[in-house]
Amino acid sequence: MQPKTLDKPRPGNKAQVICHDLDKQGRGLARWNNWVLVLPGLLPGETAEIMFIRRIGSQWLASVQEIKETSKYRRNEPCIIASKCGGCNLQHCTEDFQRDIKLKQLDDSLKRIGNIKHEVDQIIYSPSNQMGYRNKAIIPVSKSNDGVIKFGYYKYGTHQIVNLYSCPVLITQINYIIPFIRDKISLLEIPIYSETSDSEGLRHVIIRTSTMESSLVTFVSSSLNYSKLNELSSELYNTFDTITGVSVNIQQQRNNIILGPKTISLYGNPYLEEIFCELTLRITSTSFFQINTKEAEKVVIIIRDWLVKNNIKSLLDCYCGIGSISLPIANCGIKVTGIDINKSSIEIAKQNSKNNGIQTQFYCTDVKNILKEKLSECDALVVDPPRKGLDKEIIDSILEIKPKLIAYLSCDKATLARDLNIIVNSRNYYRIVRIIPIEFFPQTTHLETLVLLEYNA
């Protein structure tokens, strides 16, 4: 029972509440006297004593003081810093429950935002791929006022780094490299960039690895003087046989954008190679490639087989990146054209096409610049846009040309629902064949969703 003397929240006051849901960041939600409370770490069905921290708009952020009744879906977190680190937000609940939550949130978004009532498939996942799946780590680096190096992920909602020596969601090979780099940064007195002072130097460490157990390391620096990083790179390259290359990326802008426009190869190759859908693909430190290789292959195979089954002869692949969707589909006899605005990605896509002996066309430009022209030459369309989804201008062009089939791969439930509402409901040109969620990101609230659409002829 709520205390009658407390009619509205105040910082430091306590109350007892029951969690009824999770928000899209995986934080518990509860109600108290008609206020919505946000409770990091609490699960639906749990009763807890909480303390109000601060008001955020129409909600209150609160901390969990003591859990009185525990959910059957709660578990001990596999990572010892999971409750502090912002990298994973669902490690405290079972993996079955994680998927239930994601399905519910996807279904809610489709119905509420998109007015889409089509049945959603069960999530595709690999039981053996719930930890140790991430093929890429982007690790921020900072230095405290007393000179201590901070090397790890940000605490949720802050710029405070939680130190780490290993991370259980990363592929094992990356965890071999992390402590070596971390220790050498201190020993070699590598200059560190500061957001709050004029200090220039190392900002991030990016480690990318392949299923072939080769790794590529990139140091992101704000300084053009990277002689100390060159010394570290030499030791790194000569210590680990699995490291095929070390580079430095120059990011001099004082903002939170991770990568700058220029990458310089210091040792070895500026790329690594990955076997993907039986093709050998080159991947650089700055190019986009899905972080869960095993599940990404499943998605491409679903799209490829669906196109072949429907006798598709030509395909336009928008936001094609290095060709990870384009090339496996072209390899089965379909004529493929790819578009991406990233110059480096298109250069690599062309090289990947040549290396695998596959005939494809790739164009480096904004999708909307040539979408109408290229789509009018194709039977089908694949779109894998960034989190913001598709611009209205792009959707209008798609509905004007009306390709026979569309495969829409999305990493954001809300923008997917918004776009489907236009594509499916506005003019009734397309019907949904399948909505297929894929577990790319275990231990987090993120979900990849593939939607297959067919033109209503």
C-alpha positions as CSV (number, residue, x, y, z in Angstrom):
1,M,0.0,0.0,0.0
2,Q,1.3,3.5,-0.9
3,P,2.0,5.9,1.9
4,K,-0.9,8.4,2.1
5,T,1.2,11.3,3.2
6,L,3.2,11.4,0.0
7,D,1.0,12.6,-2.9
8,K,3.7,13.3,-5.4
9,P,7.4,12.2,-5.9
10,R,10.3,14.1,-4.5
11,P,14.0,13.3,-4.9
12,G,15.1,11.0,-2.0
13,N,11.6,9.8,-1.1
14,K,10.9,6.1,-1.1
15,A,7.9,4.0,-2.2
16,Q,6.9,0.4,-3.0
17,V,5.9,-0.3,-6.5
18,I,5.2,-3.2,-8.9
19,C,6.9,-3.3,-12.3
20,H,4.5,-3.8,-15.2
21,D,6.6,-3.5,-18.3
22,L,10.0,-2.7,-19.9
23,D,10.7,0.3,-22.0
24,K,12.7,0.1,-25.3
25,Q,16.0,0.6,-23.3
26,G,15.1,-2.5,-21.2
27,R,14.4,-0.4,-18.0
28,G,11.5,-1.4,-15.8
29,L,8.3,0.7,-15.8
30,A,5.9,1.2,-12.9
31,R,3.1,3.5,-11.8
32,W,2.8,5.5,-8.6
33,N,0.0,7.9,-8.0
34,N,-0.5,8.3,-11.7
35,W,3.2,9.0,-12.3
36,V,5.2,6.7,-14.6
37,L,8.4,5.6,-13.0
38,V,11.5,4.4,-14.9
39,L,13.4,1.7,-12.9
40,P,16.7,0.4,-14.4
41,G,17.2,-3.3,-13.5
42,L,13.6,-4.1,-12.5
43,L,11.6,-6.8,-14.4
44,P,7.9,-7.1,-15.0
45,G,6.0,-8.7,-12.1
46,E,8.7,-7.7,-9.5
47,T,7.8,-5.7,-6.4
48,A,10.5,-3.4,-5.1
49,E,11.2,-0.6,-2.7
50,I,12.4,2.3,-4.8
51,M,13.8,5.8,-4.4
52,F,12.9,8.8,-6.5
53,I,15.9,10.4,-8.2
54,R,14.7,13.1,-10.6
55,R,11.9,14.0,-12.9
56,I,12.3,13.6,-16.7
57,G,9.4,15.2,-18.5
58,S,6.2,13.3,-17.5
59,Q,8.2,10.5,-15.9
60,W,10.4,10.0,-12.8
61,L,13.7,8.2,-12.8
62,A,14.0,6.0,-9.7
63,S,16.5,3.5,-8.3
64,V,15.8,0.1,-7.0
65,Q,16.6,-0.1,-3.3
66,E,15.4,-3.6,-2.6
67,I,13.5,-6.2,-4.6
68,K,10.7,-7.7,-2.4
69,E,9.3,-10.2,-4.9
70,T,11.6,-11.5,-7.7
71,S,10.6,-12.6,-11.2
72,K,11.1,-16.2,-12.2
73,Y,12.8,-14.8,-15.3
74,R,15.6,-13.0,-13.4
75,R,19.1,-14.7,-13.5
76,N,22.6,-14.0,-12.3
77,E,24.3,-11.8,-15.0
78,P,27.0,-13.7,-17.0
79,C,29.1,-10.5,-16.9
80,I,30.4,-9.2,-13.6
81,I,30.1,-5.5,-14.7
82,A,26.8,-5.9,-16.6
83,S,24.8,-3.8,-14.0
84,K,27.3,-0.9,-14.5
85,C,28.1,-1.1,-18.2
86,G,25.8,0.3,-20.8
87,G,26.7,-2.3,-23.4
88,C,24.1,-4.9,-22.5
89,N,20.7,-4.1,-20.9
90,L,19.0,-7.5,-20.6
91,Q,21.6,-9.7,-19.1
92,H,19.7,-9.9,-15.9
93,C,16.8,-11.9,-17.5
94,T,16.7,-15.3,-19.1
95,E,17.3,-15.4,-22.9
96,D,13.8,-16.9,-23.5
97,F,12.3,-13.9,-21.7
98,Q,14.6,-11.5,-23.7
99,R,13.0,-12.9,-26.9
100,D,9.5,-12.6,-25.5
101,I,10.1,-9.0,-24.6
102,K,11.5,-8.2,-28.0
103,L,8.6,-9.9,-29.8
104,K,6.1,-8.0,-27.7
105,Q,7.8,-4.7,-28.4
106,L,8.0,-5.4,-32.1
107,D,4.4,-6.4,-32.3
108,D,3.4,-3.3,-30.2
109,S,5.3,-1.0,-32.6
110,L,3.8,-2.5,-35.7
111,K,0.3,-2.2,-34.4
112,R,0.6,1.2,-32.6
113,I,2.8,3.1,-35.1
114,G,2.2,1.2,-38.3
115,N,-1.4,-0.1,-38.0
116,I,0.1,-3.5,-39.1
117,K,-1.7,-6.5,-37.8
118,H,0.1,-9.2,-39.7
119,E,1.4,-12.2,-37.7
120,V,5.0,-12.0,-36.7
121,D,7.3,-15.1,-37.0
122,Q,9.0,-16.5,-34.0
123,I,12.5,-15.0,-33.5
124,I,15.3,-16.8,-35.5
125,Y,18.2,-17.5,-33.2
126,S,21.0,-19.9,-32.4
127,P,21.1,-21.2,-28.8
128,S,24.9,-21.5,-29.0
129,N,25.3,-18.0,-30.2
130,Q,23.9,-16.0,-27.3
131,M,27.3,-15.0,-25.9
132,G,30.6,-14.4,-27.7
133,Y,28.9,-13.4,-30.9
134,R,30.0,-9.8,-31.6
135,N,32.7,-9.5,-34.2
136,K,33.5,-5.9,-33.5
137,A,34.3,-3.8,-30.5
138,I,34.4,0.0,-30.3
139,I,36.0,0.9,-27.0
140,P,36.3,4.5,-25.8
141,V,39.4,5.6,-24.0
142,S,39.8,8.5,-21.5
143,K,42.1,9.6,-18.6
144,S,40.9,10.7,-15.2
145,N,42.0,13.9,-13.5
146,D,44.5,11.9,-11.5
147,G,46.0,10.3,-14.6
148,V,44.3,6.9,-14.5
149,I,43.5,5.4,-17.9
150,K,39.8,4.5,-18.4
151,F,39.3,1.8,-21.1
152,G,35.8,0.3,-21.5
153,Y,32.2,1.0,-22.4
154,Y,30.1,3.9,-21.2
155,K,27.8,3.6,-18.2
156,Y,24.3,3.9,-19.5
157,G,23.2,7.5,-20.1
158,T,26.6,8.9,-19.1
159,H,30.1,9.6,-20.5
160,Q,31.6,7.7,-17.5
161,I,33.7,4.8,-18.7
162,V,33.3,1.4,-17.0
163,N,36.7,-0.3,-17.1
164,L,36.9,-3.7,-18.7
165,Y,39.5,-6.4,-19.5
166,S,37.2,-8.7,-21.4
167,C,33.6,-8.7,-22.5
168,P,31.6,-12.0,-22.7
169,V,29.5,-10.9,-25.7
170,L,32.6,-10.4,-27.8
171,I,34.2,-13.1,-29.9
172,T,37.0,-14.7,-27.9
173,Q,39.7,-13.5,-30.2
174,I,38.9,-9.9,-29.4
175,N,39.2,-10.6,-25.6
176,Y,42.7,-11.8,-26.1
177,I,43.7,-8.5,-27.6
178,I,41.9,-6.1,-25.3
179,P,44.1,-6.5,-22.1
180,F,47.3,-6.2,-24.2
181,I,46.2,-2.9,-25.7
182,R,44.9,-1.6,-22.4
183,D,48.1,-2.3,-20.5
184,K,50.3,-0.9,-23.3
185,I,48.4,2.4,-23.4
186,S,49.6,3.0,-19.9
187,L,53.1,1.6,-20.2
188,L,53.9,3.6,-23.4
189,E,52.2,6.7,-22.0
190,I,50.0,7.1,-25.1
191,P,48.5,10.6,-25.2
192,I,44.7,10.5,-24.5
193,Y,42.1,12.9,-26.0
194,S,39.9,14.8,-23.5
195,E,36.4,16.2,-24.2
196,T,36.8,18.9,-21.5
197,S,40.4,20.1,-22.1
198,D,42.7,20.7,-25.0
199,S,44.4,17.3,-24.6
200,E,44.8,15.5,-28.0
201,G,45.4,11.9,-28.6
202,L,43.7,8.5,-28.6
203,R,39.9,8.5,-28.5
204,H,38.7,5.0,-29.4
205,V,40.1,1.5,-30.1
206,I,38.3,-0.5,-32.7
207,I,38.9,-4.3,-32.9
208,R,37.2,-6.3,-35.7
209,T,37.6,-10.0,-36.1
210,S,36.4,-12.7,-38.6
211,T,35.2,-16.3,-38.2
212,M,38.6,-17.1,-39.8
213,E,40.2,-15.8,-36.5
214,S,41.9,-12.9,-38.1
215,S,41.7,-9.4,-36.6
216,L,42.0,-5.8,-37.6
217,V,42.8,-3.1,-35.1
218,T,42.2,0.6,-35.6
219,F,43.2,3.4,-33.3
220,V,41.0,6.5,-33.5
221,S,43.1,9.6,-32.7
222,S,42.5,13.4,-32.6
223,S,46.2,14.1,-33.2
224,L,48.2,14.0,-36.4
225,N,51.2,13.1,-34.3
226,Y,50.6,9.4,-33.7
227,S,54.3,8.2,-33.2
228,K,53.4,6.6,-29.9
229,L,50.5,4.8,-31.5
230,N,52.9,3.6,-34.2
231,E,55.1,2.1,-31.5
232,L,52.1,0.3,-29.9
233,S,50.9,-0.9,-33.3
234,S,54.3,-2.4,-34.0
235,E,54.2,-4.4,-30.7
236,L,50.7,-5.4,-31.3
237,Y,51.3,-6.6,-34.9
238,N,54.4,-8.5,-34.0
239,T,52.8,-10.2,-30.9
240,F,49.6,-11.5,-32.3
241,D,49.8,-13.8,-35.4
242,T,46.1,-13.4,-35.9
243,I,46.2,-9.6,-36.4
244,T,46.4,-9.0,-40.1
245,G,46.5,-5.2,-39.9
246,V,46.7,-2.1,-37.7
247,S,45.6,1.3,-38.7
248,V,45.0,4.8,-37.3
249,N,41.9,6.9,-38.1
250,I,42.1,10.6,-37.6
251,Q,39.1,12.3,-36.0
252,Q,39.9,15.9,-35.1
253,Q,36.4,17.2,-34.7
254,R,35.3,17.9,-31.1
255,N,32.1,15.9,-31.2
256,N,30.8,12.4,-30.5
257,I,31.2,11.1,-34.0
258,I,33.6,8.1,-33.7
259,L,35.3,8.0,-37.1
260,G,37.1,10.7,-39.0
261,P,37.5,10.9,-42.8
262,K,41.0,9.6,-43.1
263,T,42.4,6.2,-42.2
264,I,46.1,5.4,-42.4
265,S,47.4,1.8,-42.5
266,L,50.4,1.3,-40.2
267,Y,51.1,-2.4,-40.3
268,G,49.8,-5.3,-42.5
269,N,46.7,-5.0,-44.5
270,P,44.0,-2.3,-44.2
271,Y,41.4,-5.0,-44.3
272,L,40.6,-8.5,-43.0
273,E,38.8,-11.3,-44.9
274,E,35.6,-13.1,-43.9
275,I,34.0,-16.2,-45.4
276,F,30.3,-15.2,-45.8
277,C,27.7,-17.3,-47.7
278,E,30.6,-19.2,-49.2
279,L,32.2,-16.1,-50.6
280,T,35.4,-14.4,-49.4
281,L,34.7,-10.8,-48.5
282,R,37.1,-8.0,-47.6
283,I,36.1,-5.8,-44.6
284,T,37.8,-2.6,-43.5
285,S,37.8,-1.0,-40.1
286,T,35.4,1.7,-41.3
287,S,33.0,-0.2,-43.5
288,F,29.6,-1.5,-42.3
289,F,29.3,-5.2,-41.7
290,Q,26.7,-6.9,-39.4
291,I,28.2,-7.6,-36.0
292,N,26.6,-11.1,-35.8
293,T,28.0,-13.1,-38.7
294,K,26.1,-16.3,-38.2
295,E,22.7,-14.7,-38.0
296,A,23.5,-12.3,-40.9
297,E,24.1,-15.3,-43.1
298,K,20.7,-16.6,-42.3
299,V,19.0,-13.4,-43.4
300,V,20.8,-13.3,-46.7
301,I,19.9,-16.9,-47.4
302,I,16.2,-16.2,-46.7
303,I,16.2,-13.2,-49.1
304,R,18.2,-15.1,-51.8
305,D,16.0,-18.2,-51.7
306,W,12.8,-16.1,-51.7
307,L,14.0,-14.2,-54.8
308,V,15.0,-17.4,-56.6
309,K,11.6,-19.1,-55.8
310,N,9.8,-16.1,-57.4
311,N,12.0,-16.2,-60.5
312,I,13.5,-12.7,-60.0
313,K,15.9,-11.8,-62.7
314,S,17.2,-8.4,-61.5
315,L,17.6,-6.8,-58.1
316,L,18.4,-3.3,-56.7
317,D,20.2,-3.4,-53.4
318,C,20.0,-0.1,-51.6
319,Y,22.4,0.8,-48.8
320,C,24.5,-2.2,-50.0
321,G,27.7,-1.5,-48.0
322,I,30.5,-3.9,-49.0
323,G,28.1,-6.2,-50.9
324,S,27.2,-8.7,-48.2
325,I,23.7,-9.0,-49.6
326,S,24.4,-8.1,-53.2
327,L,27.1,-10.7,-53.9
328,P,25.5,-13.9,-52.5
329,I,22.4,-13.1,-54.5
330,A,24.3,-12.2,-57.7
331,N,26.2,-15.5,-57.2
332,C,23.0,-17.5,-57.9
333,G,22.4,-15.8,-61.3
334,I,20.4,-12.7,-60.5
335,K,21.6,-9.4,-62.0
336,V,22.3,-7.1,-59.0
337,T,22.9,-3.4,-58.8
338,G,24.0,-1.9,-55.5
339,I,23.9,1.7,-54.2
340,D,25.6,3.2,-51.2
341,I,26.7,6.7,-50.3
342,N,29.9,5.5,-48.6
343,K,32.8,5.7,-51.0
344,S,35.0,3.3,-49.2
345,S,32.3,0.7,-48.9
346,I,31.6,0.9,-52.7
347,E,35.3,0.5,-53.5
348,I,35.4,-2.6,-51.3
349,A,32.2,-4.0,-52.8
350,K,33.7,-3.7,-56.3
351,Q,36.9,-5.4,-55.1
352,N,34.8,-8.2,-53.5
353,S,32.9,-8.6,-56.7
354,K,36.1,-8.9,-58.7
355,N,37.8,-11.2,-56.2
356,N,34.8,-13.6,-56.3
357,G,34.4,-13.5,-60.1
358,I,30.8,-12.1,-59.8
359,Q,29.4,-9.6,-62.3
360,T,27.7,-6.7,-60.4
361,Q,27.2,-3.0,-60.7
362,F,27.9,-0.7,-57.7
363,Y,27.2,3.1,-57.5
364,C,28.5,5.5,-54.9
365,T,25.8,8.1,-54.4
366,D,22.8,8.9,-52.2
367,V,20.1,6.3,-52.8
368,K,17.5,8.9,-53.7
369,N,19.6,10.4,-56.5
370,I,19.3,7.3,-58.8
371,L,16.6,5.2,-57.2
372,K,14.0,5.8,-59.8
373,E,16.4,5.2,-62.7
374,K,17.9,2.0,-61.4
375,L,14.7,0.6,-59.8
376,S,12.9,0.9,-63.1
377,E,15.4,-1.6,-64.5
378,C,14.8,-4.2,-61.7
379,D,12.2,-6.7,-60.7
380,A,12.9,-6.6,-57.0
381,L,14.3,-4.3,-54.3
382,V,16.3,-4.8,-51.1
383,V,16.6,-2.0,-48.6
384,D,18.8,-2.1,-45.4
385,P,18.6,1.5,-44.3
386,P,20.2,3.1,-41.2
387,R,18.2,3.4,-38.0
388,K,16.3,6.5,-39.3
389,G,14.6,4.3,-41.9
390,L,13.5,5.4,-45.4
391,D,13.0,9.1,-46.4
392,K,9.5,9.9,-47.7
393,E,11.0,10.8,-51.1
394,I,12.5,7.2,-51.3
395,I,9.2,5.6,-50.4
396,D,7.3,7.8,-52.9
397,S,9.7,6.6,-55.6
398,I,9.3,2.9,-54.6
399,L,5.5,3.3,-54.8
400,E,5.8,5.0,-58.2
401,I,8.0,2.2,-59.7
402,K,6.3,-0.7,-57.9
403,P,8.9,-3.5,-58.0
404,K,7.4,-7.0,-57.8
405,L,9.1,-7.9,-54.5
406,I,10.6,-5.8,-51.6
407,A,12.8,-7.1,-48.8
408,Y,13.1,-4.5,-46.0
409,L,15.8,-5.3,-43.4
410,S,15.5,-3.0,-40.3
411,C,17.3,-2.5,-37.0
412,D,14.7,-0.1,-35.6
413,K,11.2,-1.3,-34.7
414,A,9.6,2.2,-34.7
415,T,10.9,3.5,-38.1
416,L,10.1,0.1,-39.7
417,A,6.5,0.4,-38.5
418,R,6.3,3.9,-39.7
419,D,7.5,3.0,-43.2
420,L,5.4,-0.1,-43.5
421,N,2.3,2.0,-42.7
422,I,3.0,4.0,-45.8
423,I,4.1,1.2,-48.1
424,V,1.3,-1.3,-47.1
425,N,-1.6,0.9,-45.9
426,S,-1.5,4.2,-47.8
427,R,-2.3,2.9,-51.3
428,N,-2.7,-0.9,-50.8
429,Y,0.0,-1.6,-53.4
430,Y,1.8,-4.2,-51.3
431,R,0.9,-7.0,-49.0
432,I,3.2,-8.5,-46.3
433,V,4.3,-12.0,-47.0
434,R,6.3,-12.5,-43.8
435,I,7.7,-10.5,-40.8
436,I,10.8,-12.3,-39.6
437,P,12.7,-11.1,-36.4
438,I,16.3,-12.3,-36.1
439,E,18.3,-12.3,-32.9
440,F,21.3,-10.3,-33.9
441,F,21.9,-8.8,-30.5
442,P,21.4,-11.2,-27.6
443,Q,21.6,-9.5,-24.1
444,T,20.3,-6.2,-25.5
445,T,16.9,-4.8,-26.5
446,H,17.9,-4.4,-30.1
447,L,16.3,-6.6,-32.7
448,E,16.8,-7.0,-36.5
449,T,13.6,-7.6,-38.5
450,L,13.2,-8.7,-42.1
451,V,9.9,-8.0,-43.8
452,L,9.1,-9.6,-47.2
453,L,6.6,-7.7,-49.3
454,E,4.8,-8.6,-52.5
455,Y,3.1,-6.3,-55.0
456,N,-0.7,-6.6,-55.2
457,A,-0.9,-7.2,-58.9
